Amino acid sequence: MLTSAGVVGALLGLSARTALDNAFAGIQVAFADGLHVGDVIVVNGQWGASRR
């Protein structure tokens, strides 16, 4: 019983870490001010321009 509780605790910890990592990454992107109107963006060879 203690082993299963330890496994469940480890899984919950990993899930919480992933969720927190994504939340902090989103906050960094929101406040980084990395893109501006008129910037050119290239993803996998596809070109695009940022606009509002």
MARMARLO-719491 format. One record per residue: residue number from 1; x, y, z of N, C-alpha, C in turn. Coordinates in steps of 0.1 Angstrom, whole numbers, plus 5000, padded with zeros to 4 digits. Layout:
<drendrens>
NUM;X;Y;Z;X;Y;Z;X;Y;Z .
...
</drendrens>
This chain:
<drendrens>
1;5008;4988;5000;5000;5000;5000;5009;5013;5000 .
2;5019;5013;5008;5028;5024;5008;5035;5026;4994 .
3;5038;5015;4988;5045;5016;4975;5036;5022;4964 .
4;5023;5018;4964;5014;5024;4955;5011;5039;4958 .
5;5011;5042;4970;5010;5056;4974;5022;5064;4969 .
6;5034;5058;4970;5046;5065;4966;5046;5067;4951 .
7;5041;5057;4943;5040;5058;4929;5030;5068;4925 .
8;5019;5069;4931;5009;5079;4928;5014;5093;4931 .
9;5021;5094;4942;5027;5107;4946;5037;5112;4936 .
10;5046;5102;4931;5056;5106;4921;5049;5110;4908 .
11;5039;5103;4904;5031;5107;4892;5025;5121;4893 .
12;5019;5123;4905;5013;5137;4907;5024;5147;4907 .
13;5035;5145;4913;5046;5154;4913;5051;5157;4899 .
14;5052;5147;4891;5057;5149;4877;5046;5157;4869 .
15;5034;5154;4871;5023;5162;4864;5023;5176;4868 .
16;5024;5179;4881;5024;5192;4886;5037;5200;4881 .
17;5048;5193;4880;5060;5200;4875;5058;5204;4860 .
18;5052;5195;4852;5050;5198;4838;5040;5210;4837 .
19;5030;5210;4844;5020;5220;4844;5026;5234;4848 .
20;5034;5234;4859;5041;5246;4863;5051;5251;4853 .
21;5058;5241;4847;5068;5245;4837;5061;5252;4825 .
22;5050;5247;4821;5042;5253;4810;5037;5267;4814 .
23;5032;5268;4826;5027;5281;4831;5038;5291;4831 .
24;5050;5288;4836;5061;5297;4837;5066;5301;4823 .
25;5066;5291;4814;5070;5294;4800;5060;5304;4794 .
26;5047;5302;4796;5037;5311;4791;5039;5325;4796 .
27;5042;5326;4809;5044;5339;4815;5056;5346;4809 .
28;5067;5338;4807;5079;5344;4801;5076;5349;4786 .
29;5069;5341;4779;5065;5346;4765;5057;5358;4765 .
30;5048;5359;4775;5039;5370;4775;5046;5383;4779 .
31;5056;5382;4787;5063;5394;4792;5077;5397;4785 .
32;5081;5387;4776;5094;5389;4769;5094;5400;4758 .
33;5082;5403;4753;5081;5413;4743;5090;5409;4731 .
34;5090;5397;4727;5099;5392;4716;5094;5395;4702 .
35;5081;5396;4700;5075;5399;4687;5069;5413;4686 .
36;5071;5419;4675;5066;5432;4672;5058;5432;4659 .
37;5049;5441;4657;5042;5442;4645;5051;5444;4634 .
38;5051;5436;4623;5060;5437;4612;5071;5428;4612 .
39;5073;5420;4623;5084;5411;4624;5081;5399;4614 .
40;5092;5393;4609;5090;5381;4600;5093;5369;4608 .
41;5085;5359;4607;5086;5347;4615;5088;5335;4605 .
42;5098;5326;4608;5100;5315;4599;5099;5302;4608 .
43;5090;5293;4605;5089;5281;4612;5088;5269;4602 .
44;5098;5260;4604;5099;5249;4594;5099;5253;4580 .
45;5106;5264;4577;5107;5269;4563;5095;5277;4558 .
46;5085;5278;4566;5073;5286;4562;5074;5300;4568 .
47;5073;5310;4559;5074;5324;4563;5061;5330;4566 .
48;5061;5339;4576;5049;5346;4579;5053;5359;4586 .
49;5043;5369;4586;5046;5381;4593;5036;5383;4605 .
50;5041;5388;4616;5033;5390;4627;5025;5403;4625 .
51;5012;5403;4628;5003;5415;4626;4992;5414;4636 .
52;4985;5425;4638;4974;5425;4648;4961;5425;4641 .
</drendrens>
